[in-house]
Amino acid sequence: MLLFFIYPFLLIFVVNGFDRNSFTIVIISAVLLSLYFFFLGKKLHQFKNQFWIFFLYNLILRCVVIGSTPHFSDDVYRYLFDANILLSGQFPYEFTPSEWMNLHPNIGGHFNILYSNMNSSHYYSVYPLFLLMFFVVGSVLNSLLHSMFLGVQIVFVLVDLLNLSLIRRWYRNESLQFYWVYFANPIILIEGISQMHPEILLIPWILILLQTKSNWKQGMVLSILTQLKFNAILFVFGYIKEKRKNFCILVGVIFSFILWKLTVFANLESQGSNGIGLFFHSFRFAGLLEPFLYLILNQIGHAYLSGFFSLSLCSLLFFYLIMNKSFCNFSLEKRLFVFYFCFLLWSPVIHPWYWILFILLGVVNRMHLIWQALLVFLTFLSYLIYVSEYYFYLYWVLSFLVIGLYGFKEIDYFRKTTHPRASENSFG
């Protein structure tokens, strides 16, 4: 059990001592987190199948990663800035933070702290209103606890405890290793809870989406998902060929579009130039395939179009999949898994925390522990890009090697399961 006692201290070290500008710390963190996660996943017999002890241990892991200042990204400062604008009785979509601060020169000190630490002060908010509500609640708790982040982290822990409960409820007869992949995953604990990235908030709705059979509930849940994260719209593709559900899904999507237009996209021109439009440009955290387009287009002076072309090609791939009868016969879990995996491969922006949803979809599709551990390694290794732009190519090659091998494995699965004489194979 000694290794299980060491794991919380390793997490404390990473969330408090991580420096994304240090080559040594990034390497040590990536290697130790992935190895510990993998080897502990092979030692779960120590819990003697007593789930309540296992659950309590994972609750402790969540408690030890909160209370720290986020070092991995500065996104939370913008979430909290927009949330505090809402608490002041105003909408965060009309002005950029710089414009808002100029209009309120005598505003309180906490706004100055949030403003000085964000990297998007000249961009319009791209965060849906429902998402910001969680940070509003967290901001209220922050003020009660006299903390900058603890209140939000508590909100995230409570949501993730709901996630754990739903996984246990709907996947009851599984081994402890099945639960371990999500329950104790360093990406979930650090990127999701400690660093407060909102993908954690999507998890319960995805679990509900996978379980409910009601057409109207599915349409409502998809609408809620898109009000938490724009790219959740891709899950709609999992239902396009199911004609009985099309009307309900369409109503949900239209409702989301209306809410987006009233909030985030109230000023389309501003969002295109200094908001969501930046997503189509090339960032350092790119998917696996977008950099190819970037290198080609850069030679002719149009590198900024790489994101647009990359997502366009991804859309064509989605169209091919939904027109493929064999693919549409796969379970919903498998379809959503493939669509999200394709998005991660082609997207012009892939931050480490984007893999949180992939982890969950991998769990319900029985993705093997070794692949999840390699994903942990790649995720934390990606922070080398902050050390030097040159490390992008090292990370890119390793990602091609690991994710490429897994991709070939899944292509082989599709080939065998669509061949009439092939035997059944495991998706994981």
N, C-alpha and C positions, 0 to 999 in steps of 0.2 A: 504493500500500500504506500510505500515511501514516495514513489513517483507521483502518485495522486496528491500527496501533500505538497510536493514541490511545484506542481502545475499552477496553483493560485499565485505563488510567489513569482513565477516566471511571467504570468500575466501582469502582475503589479509592476514588475520591472519594465515591461514593454510599454504599458500605457503611461507610465510616469517618466521613463528615461529614454523613450524613443526619440531619435533625432533623424529626420528624413534627409538631412544634409550630411550625415556621417556614413561613409561606405561601410565601416566596420560594424556599426550598430545595426544597419539595415540587413547585412548578411547574417549576423548572429541571430537577429530576431526571426528572419525568414527560415533559417535552418532549424533552430530550436523549436519554434512554434509548430512547424510541420512535423518534425520528428516526434515531439512529445504527443501531439494530437494523434498521430498514427499508432505509436507503440502503446499508449494508454488505451486506445480503442481495441487493442488485442489482449488487454489484461482485465477486461470487464468482469471476468468470473470472480474477481475479488469482491464484488458486490453481492455475490451469491443469489442473483436474481431477485433481490429485495429492492423493488422499484422505488419505494419511498426514500431509502437511503441514497439511491442514485439521483433522485429528484432533488433532495436536499443538498447534495454535493454540487449539483449544477446551479442551484440557487445561490450557493456561496460563491461560485465563480462569477456570477453576475454582480454580487455585492462588492467583490474586491476590485472590479474594474470601474466603479463609479466614484465620483468625488474628485476626479483628476481633471486638469485642464487639457482640452483637446490639442494634440500636437500634430496629428496626421493631416488635417486640412482645416481651413478656416471657414468652411461652409456654415457652421453653426452660428457664427456671428451675424451672417446675413439673415438666417432664419429668425434669430432673436430680434434683430433690428426691425424686420417686417412685422413680427408679432407685437413688438412694443408700439409700433405705429398704430396697429389695430387697437391695442389697449388704450391709446390716446384718443380713440374715436375717429380715426381717419383711415383711408384706404392706402395701401402701400404701392399701388399700381400707377398712380398719377405722376409721380416724380421719381427720379433716381435718388439714392441716398444723399449724394452731393447736393442736389437741388433742394431736397427736403431740409438738410442741415442749414443751408443758406437762408431758408425761409424761417428757420427757428433757431436763431443764434444764441438764445438764452436757455436752450433745452438742457435737461438734467445730465449729470455726469455719466450715467450708464449708457446713454446714447453715444456719447463721445468715445467711450471705451469700445463699444461694438463697432462704431464707424471706423475707428482707427485700425481695427484688426481685420476688417473684411477686405477682399480683393475685388469686389464687384461694385464699388461705390459709384461708378459712372454708368452702370447698367440698370435697366428697368427690371423689376422683380418678375421672375418666371415661375414662382411657386404658387400652386393652387390654394384657394382660400381654405378648403377643408384641411389640407396639410398644415397650414399655419395655425389652425385652431389647437393642434397638439402643442405647439410651441407657445401659444397664448397661455394654455393651462400650465405649462412648464415655467413660463415667466412669472406667473402668479406665485407658484411654489418657490421659485428662486427668491422672490422678494420676501416671502415668509421665512425662508431658511437663511436669508442674508448670504446667498451664494449666487455665482454667475451661471453655473451649469447644473448643480446637483438636482434642482427641481425637474429639469428636462430629463436628466438621466433616470430619475425615479419614474417618470411617466413612461419612458422607454422600457424599463425593467418590468413594470406592470403589464404593458402590452405584450412583452415577450413571455411573461409567465402565462398569459392567455394563449400565446402561440404553443407553448409546451403542453398546456392542458388539452388543446385541440388536437395536437399530434397524437398525444396519448389516447384521447377518446376515440379518434377515428382510425387509428392504426394500433389497436390494442394488443394484438397477438404477435407482436414483433420482438426480436431479440434486443438486448440492450445496445448492441452495436448499431442497430438501425436508429435508435434514438440519439446515440452519442454523436453521430455525424452532424446533426443540427444542434443538439443541446449544448455540446462542449466545443463547438467549432470556433477557433480563434477569430475568424472573420466575423462571425455573428457577435461574439463577445466584445471585440475591440472596435471594429468598424461600425457595427450596428448599435451597440449600447454605449460604450465608452465615448465614441466619437459622434454619436447621435445622428447617424445618417438615416434618412426616412424610410429606406427599404424595409426596415423592421416593421413599420406600421402597415405595410402591404400584406404581410404574411398571413394574418388571420383571415383577411378577405379572400386571399387565394385559396386557403384551406376550405373556406365556406364554398367558394366557387367550385372546387373539385368534388364537393360532397352533395350539394343541393341538386335536385332533379327538376325543380320548378323553373319554368321558362322565365317567369317574371322576376323571380329572385336572382336568376343568373344575369338578367339585364340590369337589375338594380345594383348588384355587386360589381359588375363591370363598370358601371357608371361611377361608383364610389372609388374603384381602383384608379380610374383616370383622373379623379379629383385629388388623388394623392401623388400621382406621378404620371407625366404625359406619356411616357413610353409604354405604360400599361395598356394603351390602345391596341398594341400588337396582339394582346390576348383575344381580341375580337376575332382574329383570323381563325381561331380554333373552333368557331361556331358557324362560319360562313356557309358551309355545305349542309348544315342541319336546318332545313327549310322551316320546320315547326318552330324554331327558336328565332328566326330572322326578325320577325316583327318586334319581339320583346327586346332583342339586342339593339335594333335600330332606334327604338324609343330611348333606350339608355344612352346610346351614343349621341343622339340629338340633344338630350337633356344636358349632357356634358359639354357639348359645343356651345350651348346657350350660356351655361355658367362661365365657360372660358371667355366668351365674348364680352360678358358683363364684368369680368375681373381682369385676368392676365392680358387678354387680347383686346382690351377696350381701345387701345391705340395700336393698330397693326403696324403702322409705319415705324413707330418707336421700337416695338418689339423686334421688328425685322433688322433694324440697324444697330440697336444697342440692347438686345435682349435675347430671346430664344433663337434668333437668327444666327447668333454666334456658335450655336451647336453644330451648324453645318460647316464651320471652318475646322481646320486641323489643329487639334490639341496634342499635347505630349502623350496623354493616355489614350491612344488610339486602339481600335480593334485590330485584328490580325491582317485583314485584307485591305483596309483603307490606305495604309502607307504605300502600297503598290501604286494606287491611283495618284497619291500625293507626289511620288517621285516622278511619275510620267507627266503630270500636269505642271509640276514645278519647272520642267524643262521648257515649257511654252508660256510660262508666266501666268498660269491660271490655277495655282495650287489651292486657292481658296474654294474652288469648286469640287475638291476631292470628297468632302463630306456629302454634298448633294448627290454626286454620282454614286458614291458608296451606298447610300440609303436607297437610291433608285434601283440599283442592282439587287439589293436585299429585298425590295418590294417585288421585283420580278421573280425572285426565288420563292417568296411567299405565294405568289400567284400560281407558280408551277405546283407547289405542294398542295394547295387547296383544290387544284384541278386533278390531282392524282388520286384516283379512287382507292388505291391500296393504302395510301397515307391517311386518307380520311376514315379508314376503317380502324385505325389505331385508337387506343383509349384517349380520353381527353388529357390525362396526365402526360402521355407521350407526345401528343400534338403540341401542347403548351411548352413542354420541355424543348422540343426541336425549334419552335418559333423563337423562343427566347435565346437559345444557343446561337441560332443564325444571326439574331440581332447583335449579340455580343461579338460575333466574328466580323460583322460588316460595319458596325457603328463607328462614326468618326470620333466619338468620345466614349471611353470605357474607363471609368474610375474604379479603383479596387472594390468599393462597396457595391458596385453594380452586380457583383457575383453573389450577393446574398440571396436573391431570388433564385438564381441558378442552383445554389446549395439546396434550398427547399425542394425545388422540382427534381433535383437529382436524388434526394432522399426518397420521395414518393415513387420514383422510378427505379429504386434499388441500385443507385450508382455506387460502385464499390468504394470502400474506405481508402484504398490506395490512391484512387483518382482524386478523391476529395482532399487527401493530404497533399498531393502534388499541386492542387489548386491553391491551397493555403500557402505553399512555398512560392508559387508564381505571384500571388496577390501581394504579399509583403515584399517580394523581391522587386516589384514594379516601382517601389519608392526610390530605387537607385537612380531613376530618371531625374529626381531632384538633385542628386549629387552631381551629375553631369549629363548633358544631352547625349553624349557618346554612349552611355549605358543603355540608351533606348534600343540600340541594335542588339546588344547582348540579351536583353529581356525579350526582344522580339524573336530572336532565334530560338531561345529556350521555350517560349510560348508555342512557337510553331512545332517544336519537337514534341512537347507534352500534349498540347491540345490537338495537334495534328494526328498523333497516334490514337487518341481517344476518338477523334472524328472518323478515322478509318474504321475503328471498331464499330461505331454506330452505323456507318454506311454498310458495313458487312451485315449488321443486324437487319437493316432495311432490305438488303438484297435477299437475305435468306427468308425473311418473313413474307416477302411479296412473291417469292418463287413457289409455285403450287406444290412442288415435291420436296420443299425444304422442311427440315425439322424445326421445332420451336427452339428458340435460343433466348438466353437471358438478356434483358435490356441493359442491365447494370454491368 
